[in-house]
């Protein structure tokens, strides 16, 4: 098999059958390949790919999409070397643009509760009070809520994101079945300038302001990496800064006396 010429589109179809990935991840790989890569390199050989065109494409794409597309390229060539289809990792030096992280907008629970979310009022309040990912929340059935908890063990894609995503979360109400597609919830959230994922941040911020320890919050959010939880816990609002100033001024005043 070593040294055999292989058209990339044919090789991609083979690779999809041998990768051990979650269905959602595999779906994303296929979608990125078909949309961004196949038109450029689909009919090329693994050892004769147009790297200039590929790099140009990566630069044109939004930073996060570019990063994920580059991951697909690396997987195709990694598997090519693994199975003896090519000896050279031709895409090793390709680069994706650096992702510029912006402060993510989120709403407090009081703000979520005060707003009108249309037909998804209850569903969005449920997300904000339980911190589930959309894919997890959309898979919740009535019998998953019992003994005062929401029991999370699956997603609309089948398996949950990781072992740490299997968890129980205190049930605070508002559950109604969520739509099985993401778009309706996204439209409802966008109406007030946030995303569906923003409601996980609402929940994390609620945990923080109620004095829930970060390690407990990590379990409730289903984060595998505690650093992810800490990043959310460092979110502060202007009123917190003002409160800190007032507290510090009080301490200084006491010392002066």
C-alpha positions as a LaTeX table, in Angstrom:
\begin{tabular}{lrrr}
\hline
Residue & $x$ (\AA) & $y$ (\AA) & $z$ (\AA) \\
\hline
Unk1 & 0.00 & 0.00 & 0.00 \\
Unk2 & 2.97 & 2.29 & 0.64 \\
Unk3 & 3.60 & 4.88 & $-2.06$ \\
Unk4 & 0.25 & 4.24 & $-3.77$ \\
Unk5 & $-1.36$ & 7.34 & $-5.30$ \\
Unk6 & $-4.61$ & 8.31 & $-3.65$ \\
Unk7 & $-7.08$ & 11.01 & $-4.63$ \\
Unk8 & $-7.85$ & 13.04 & $-1.52$ \\
Unk9 & $-11.65$ & 12.86 & $-1.87$ \\
Unk10 & $-11.41$ & 9.05 & $-2.03$ \\
Unk11 & $-9.01$ & 8.98 & 0.90 \\
Unk12 & $-11.32$ & 11.19 & 2.99 \\
Unk13 & $-14.20$ & 8.76 & 2.46 \\
Unk14 & $-11.96$ & 5.94 & 3.70 \\
Unk15 & $-10.73$ & 7.90 & 6.70 \\
Unk16 & $-14.27$ & 8.63 & 7.92 \\
Unk17 & $-14.83$ & 4.87 & 8.26 \\
Unk18 & $-11.76$ & 4.18 & 10.43 \\
Unk19 & $-11.79$ & 7.13 & 12.85 \\
Unk20 & $-12.99$ & 6.40 & 16.36 \\
Unk21 & $-14.88$ & 9.64 & 16.98 \\
Unk22 & $-18.13$ & 10.78 & 18.53 \\
Unk23 & $-20.87$ & 11.05 & 15.86 \\
Unk24 & $-21.06$ & 14.83 & 16.28 \\
Unk25 & $-17.28$ & 15.24 & 15.80 \\
Unk26 & $-17.31$ & 13.02 & 12.72 \\
Unk27 & $-20.25$ & 14.97 & 11.32 \\
Unk28 & $-18.33$ & 18.24 & 11.83 \\
Unk29 & $-15.21$ & 16.83 & 10.13 \\
Unk30 & $-17.22$ & 15.75 & 7.10 \\
Unk31 & $-19.04$ & 19.08 & 6.90 \\
Unk32 & $-15.82$ & 21.11 & 7.08 \\
Unk33 & $-14.13$ & 18.92 & 4.48 \\
Unk34 & $-17.02$ & 19.12 & 2.00 \\
Unk35 & $-17.53$ & 22.86 & 2.40 \\
Unk36 & $-13.97$ & 24.17 & 2.59 \\
Unk37 & $-11.51$ & 21.53 & 1.39 \\
Unk38 & $-13.03$ & 19.30 & $-1.25$ \\
Unk39 & $-13.48$ & 22.12 & $-3.82$ \\
Unk40 & $-9.76$ & 22.94 & $-3.54$ \\
Unk41 & $-7.99$ & 19.61 & $-3.09$ \\
Unk42 & $-10.60$ & 16.90 & $-3.59$ \\
Unk43 & $-9.21$ & 15.77 & $-6.95$ \\
Unk44 & $-5.54$ & 16.13 & $-5.97$ \\
Unk45 & $-3.16$ & 13.42 & $-4.85$ \\
Unk46 & $-2.02$ & 13.39 & $-1.22$ \\
Unk47 & 1.55 & 13.96 & $-2.39$ \\
Unk48 & 0.71 & 16.69 & $-4.90$ \\
Unk49 & $-1.55$ & 19.06 & $-2.98$ \\
Unk50 & $-1.65$ & 22.79 & $-3.71$ \\
Unk51 & $-0.38$ & 24.12 & $-0.39$ \\
Unk52 & $-0.59$ & 27.78 & $-1.45$ \\
Unk53 & $-4.29$ & 27.48 & $-2.21$ \\
Unk54 & $-4.85$ & 25.66 & 1.07 \\
Unk55 & $-3.04$ & 28.30 & 3.11 \\
Unk56 & $-4.93$ & 31.06 & 1.31 \\
Unk57 & $-8.20$ & 29.33 & 2.17 \\
Unk58 & $-7.25$ & 28.99 & 5.83 \\
Unk59 & $-6.43$ & 32.70 & 6.00 \\
Unk60 & $-9.77$ & 33.65 & 4.43 \\
Unk61 & $-11.87$ & 31.65 & 6.90 \\
Unk62 & $-12.98$ & 32.94 & 10.33 \\
Unk63 & $-10.27$ & 32.08 & 12.86 \\
Unk64 & $-12.14$ & 29.32 & 14.68 \\
Unk65 & $-13.44$ & 27.73 & 11.47 \\
Unk66 & $-9.92$ & 27.90 & 10.05 \\
Unk67 & $-8.50$ & 26.17 & 13.12 \\
Unk68 & $-11.04$ & 23.35 & 12.89 \\
Unk69 & $-10.51$ & 22.99 & 9.13 \\
Unk70 & $-6.77$ & 22.71 & 9.69 \\
Unk71 & $-7.48$ & 19.96 & 12.22 \\
Unk72 & $-9.33$ & 18.01 & 9.50 \\
Unk73 & $-6.34$ & 18.39 & 7.18 \\
Unk74 & $-3.97$ & 17.14 & 9.85 \\
Unk75 & $-6.17$ & 14.12 & 10.51 \\
Unk76 & $-6.27$ & 13.20 & 6.81 \\
Unk77 & $-2.47$ & 13.31 & 6.49 \\
Unk78 & $-1.86$ & 11.68 & 9.86 \\
Unk79 & $-4.00$ & 8.74 & 8.82 \\
Unk80 & $-2.32$ & 8.72 & 5.42 \\
Unk81 & 1.08 & 8.21 & 7.06 \\
Unk82 & $-0.35$ & 5.69 & 9.52 \\
Unk83 & $-1.73$ & 3.48 & 6.73 \\
Unk84 & 1.20 & 3.93 & 4.33 \\
Unk85 & $-0.68$ & 6.03 & 1.75 \\
Unk86 & 1.95 & 8.78 & 1.99 \\
Unk87 & 5.33 & 9.24 & 3.63 \\
Unk88 & 5.14 & 13.02 & 3.93 \\
Unk89 & 2.99 & 15.22 & 6.13 \\
Unk90 & 2.52 & 17.87 & 3.46 \\
Unk91 & 0.24 & 20.06 & 5.60 \\
Unk92 & 2.53 & 20.15 & 8.66 \\
Unk93 & 3.58 & 23.78 & 8.10 \\
Unk94 & 0.16 & 25.22 & 7.33 \\
Unk95 & $-1.08$ & 27.75 & 9.88 \\
Unk96 & $-4.50$ & 28.93 & 11.00 \\
Unk97 & $-5.07$ & 32.54 & 12.12 \\
Unk98 & $-4.80$ & 33.16 & 15.85 \\
Unk99 & $-8.16$ & 33.21 & 17.58 \\
Unk100 & $-8.79$ & 36.57 & 19.20 \\
Unk101 & $-10.66$ & 35.92 & 22.42 \\
Unk102 & $-13.25$ & 38.53 & 23.29 \\
Unk103 & $-15.01$ & 38.87 & 26.59 \\
Unk104 & $-18.14$ & 36.78 & 26.25 \\
Unk105 & $-21.41$ & 38.51 & 26.99 \\
Unk106 & $-23.74$ & 36.91 & 29.47 \\
Unk107 & $-26.77$ & 37.87 & 31.50 \\
Unk108 & $-27.36$ & 37.48 & 35.20 \\
Unk109 & $-30.24$ & 35.27 & 36.31 \\
Unk110 & $-32.27$ & 38.37 & 37.25 \\
Unk111 & $-31.82$ & 39.72 & 33.73 \\
Unk112 & $-32.77$ & 36.40 & 32.12 \\
Unk113 & $-35.84$ & 36.15 & 34.32 \\
Unk114 & $-36.95$ & 39.72 & 33.52 \\
Unk115 & $-36.77$ & 39.32 & 29.73 \\
Unk116 & $-39.37$ & 37.93 & 27.35 \\
Unk117 & $-37.96$ & 35.03 & 25.34 \\
Unk118 & $-41.12$ & 34.41 & 23.32 \\
Unk119 & $-42.29$ & 30.83 & 23.04 \\
Unk120 & $-39.10$ & 29.59 & 24.72 \\
Unk121 & $-39.50$ & 31.46 & 28.03 \\
Unk122 & $-39.42$ & 28.32 & 30.15 \\
Unk123 & $-36.75$ & 26.51 & 28.15 \\
Unk124 & $-34.32$ & 29.43 & 28.39 \\
Unk125 & $-34.95$ & 29.83 & 32.11 \\
Unk126 & $-34.28$ & 26.10 & 32.47 \\
Unk127 & $-30.94$ & 26.50 & 30.68 \\
Unk128 & $-29.97$ & 29.49 & 32.82 \\
Unk129 & $-30.80$ & 27.70 & 36.09 \\
Unk130 & $-29.15$ & 24.36 & 35.29 \\
Unk131 & $-26.15$ & 25.11 & 33.06 \\
Unk132 & $-26.73$ & 22.28 & 30.62 \\
Unk133 & $-25.31$ & 22.42 & 27.12 \\
Unk134 & $-28.05$ & 22.71 & 24.49 \\
Unk135 & $-27.31$ & 19.20 & 23.22 \\
Unk136 & $-27.72$ & 17.84 & 26.77 \\
Unk137 & $-30.83$ & 19.86 & 27.59 \\
Unk138 & $-32.54$ & 18.89 & 24.33 \\
Unk139 & $-32.11$ & 15.21 & 25.26 \\
Unk140 & $-33.68$ & 15.56 & 28.73 \\
Unk141 & $-36.98$ & 13.73 & 29.22 \\
Unk142 & $-39.43$ & 14.13 & 32.09 \\
Unk143 & $-38.21$ & 10.90 & 33.71 \\
Unk144 & $-34.66$ & 12.30 & 33.81 \\
Unk145 & $-35.87$ & 14.72 & 36.48 \\
Unk146 & $-36.44$ & 13.05 & 39.83 \\
Unk147 & $-35.36$ & 13.11 & 43.49 \\
Unk148 & $-34.73$ & 16.85 & 43.21 \\
Unk149 & $-32.14$ & 16.56 & 40.44 \\
Unk150 & $-31.76$ & 16.65 & 36.67 \\
Unk151 & $-29.79$ & 13.53 & 35.72 \\
Unk152 & $-27.58$ & 14.20 & 32.70 \\
Unk153 & $-26.31$ & 11.12 & 30.86 \\
Unk154 & $-26.91$ & 11.69 & 27.14 \\
Unk155 & $-27.12$ & 14.28 & 24.39 \\
Unk156 & $-29.04$ & 14.61 & 21.15 \\
Unk157 & $-25.93$ & 13.19 & 19.47 \\
Unk158 & $-25.93$ & 10.07 & 21.65 \\
Unk159 & $-23.04$ & 10.20 & 24.10 \\
Unk160 & $-22.32$ & 13.23 & 26.26 \\
Unk161 & $-19.18$ & 15.25 & 25.62 \\
Unk162 & $-17.01$ & 13.41 & 28.17 \\
Unk163 & $-17.22$ & 11.21 & 31.28 \\
Unk164 & $-17.34$ & 14.32 & 33.46 \\
Unk165 & $-20.46$ & 15.43 & 31.58 \\
Unk166 & $-22.41$ & 12.59 & 33.22 \\
Unk167 & $-23.73$ & 14.31 & 36.33 \\
Unk168 & $-26.69$ & 15.35 & 38.44 \\
Unk169 & $-27.73$ & 18.99 & 38.80 \\
Unk170 & $-30.16$ & 20.36 & 41.42 \\
Unk171 & $-33.54$ & 20.89 & 39.73 \\
Unk172 & $-34.84$ & 24.46 & 40.04 \\
Unk173 & $-37.84$ & 24.27 & 37.74 \\
Unk174 & $-39.00$ & 25.51 & 34.33 \\
Unk175 & $-38.35$ & 22.31 & 32.35 \\
Unk176 & $-40.23$ & 21.92 & 29.10 \\
Unk177 & $-39.07$ & 19.87 & 26.10 \\
Unk178 & $-36.53$ & 21.76 & 23.99 \\
Unk179 & $-36.65$ & 21.83 & 20.19 \\
Unk180 & $-34.51$ & 19.11 & 18.62 \\
Unk181 & $-32.69$ & 21.58 & 16.40 \\
Unk182 & $-30.45$ & 24.39 & 17.58 \\
Unk183 & $-31.73$ & 27.20 & 15.35 \\
Unk184 & $-34.97$ & 28.17 & 17.20 \\
Unk185 & $-33.14$ & 28.56 & 20.51 \\
Unk186 & $-30.33$ & 30.49 & 18.84 \\
Unk187 & $-32.83$ & 32.92 & 17.31 \\
Unk188 & $-34.53$ & 33.42 & 20.67 \\
Unk189 & $-31.19$ & 34.10 & 22.40 \\
Unk190 & $-29.88$ & 36.38 & 19.64 \\
Unk191 & $-32.96$ & 38.57 & 20.04 \\
Unk192 & $-31.46$ & 39.81 & 23.30 \\
Unk193 & $-27.84$ & 39.90 & 22.14 \\
Unk194 & $-26.61$ & 36.61 & 23.59 \\
Unk195 & $-26.08$ & 33.03 & 22.42 \\
Unk196 & $-27.52$ & 29.77 & 23.72 \\
Unk197 & $-24.15$ & 29.02 & 25.32 \\
Unk198 & $-24.41$ & 32.30 & 27.26 \\
Unk199 & $-26.91$ & 30.64 & 29.59 \\
Unk200 & $-24.20$ & 28.24 & 30.82 \\
Unk201 & $-22.28$ & 31.35 & 31.83 \\
Unk202 & $-25.40$ & 32.68 & 33.55 \\
Unk203 & $-25.51$ & 29.48 & 35.59 \\
Unk204 & $-21.78$ & 29.59 & 36.35 \\
Unk205 & $-22.07$ & 33.20 & 37.46 \\
Unk206 & $-25.05$ & 32.31 & 39.64 \\
Unk207 & $-22.99$ & 29.58 & 41.31 \\
Unk208 & $-20.15$ & 32.02 & 41.87 \\
Unk209 & $-22.33$ & 34.74 & 43.42 \\
Unk210 & $-23.94$ & 32.18 & 45.73 \\
Unk211 & $-20.55$ & 31.14 & 47.07 \\
Unk212 & $-20.43$ & 27.69 & 45.41 \\
Unk213 & $-16.83$ & 26.49 & 45.41 \\
Unk214 & $-15.20$ & 26.30 & 42.00 \\
Unk215 & $-14.57$ & 22.54 & 42.24 \\
Unk216 & $-18.27$ & 21.96 & 42.92 \\
Unk217 & $-19.12$ & 24.27 & 40.03 \\
Unk218 & $-16.83$ & 22.22 & 37.79 \\
Unk219 & $-18.86$ & 19.10 & 38.58 \\
Unk220 & $-22.20$ & 20.84 & 38.11 \\
Unk221 & $-21.12$ & 22.26 & 34.73 \\
Unk222 & $-19.59$ & 18.98 & 33.58 \\
Unk223 & $-16.21$ & 20.53 & 32.78 \\
Unk224 & $-13.35$ & 18.07 & 32.31 \\
Unk225 & $-10.82$ & 20.88 & 32.76 \\
Unk226 & $-11.05$ & 23.00 & 35.94 \\
Unk227 & $-9.29$ & 25.82 & 34.09 \\
Unk228 & $-12.43$ & 26.23 & 32.00 \\
Unk229 & $-14.51$ & 26.75 & 35.14 \\
Unk230 & $-11.96$ & 29.18 & 36.56 \\
Unk231 & $-12.11$ & 31.28 & 33.39 \\
Unk232 & $-15.83$ & 31.70 & 33.88 \\
Unk233 & $-15.41$ & 32.37 & 37.60 \\
Unk234 & $-13.10$ & 35.29 & 36.81 \\
Unk235 & $-15.98$ & 37.09 & 35.04 \\
Unk236 & $-16.88$ & 40.23 & 36.92 \\
Unk237 & $-19.53$ & 42.88 & 36.45 \\
Unk238 & $-19.15$ & 46.61 & 37.05 \\
Unk239 & $-21.19$ & 46.47 & 40.24 \\
Unk240 & $-18.71$ & 43.95 & 41.67 \\
Unk241 & $-15.84$ & 46.34 & 40.96 \\
Unk242 & $-17.79$ & 49.16 & 42.64 \\
Unk243 & $-18.49$ & 46.92 & 45.65 \\
Unk244 & $-14.80$ & 46.03 & 45.89 \\
Unk245 & $-13.89$ & 49.72 & 45.89 \\
Unk246 & $-16.36$ & 50.46 & 48.69 \\
Unk247 & $-15.01$ & 47.54 & 50.73 \\
Unk248 & $-11.40$ & 48.61 & 50.26 \\
Unk249 & $-12.20$ & 52.21 & 51.17 \\
Unk250 & $-13.85$ & 50.94 & 54.36 \\
Unk251 & $-10.74$ & 48.95 & 55.26 \\
Unk252 & $-8.49$ & 51.98 & 54.67 \\
Unk253 & $-10.82$ & 54.17 & 56.71 \\
Unk254 & $-10.70$ & 51.72 & 59.63 \\
Unk255 & $-6.90$ & 51.66 & 59.55 \\
Unk256 & $-6.72$ & 55.47 & 59.55 \\
Unk257 & $-8.87$ & 55.61 & 62.66 \\
\hline
\end{tabular}
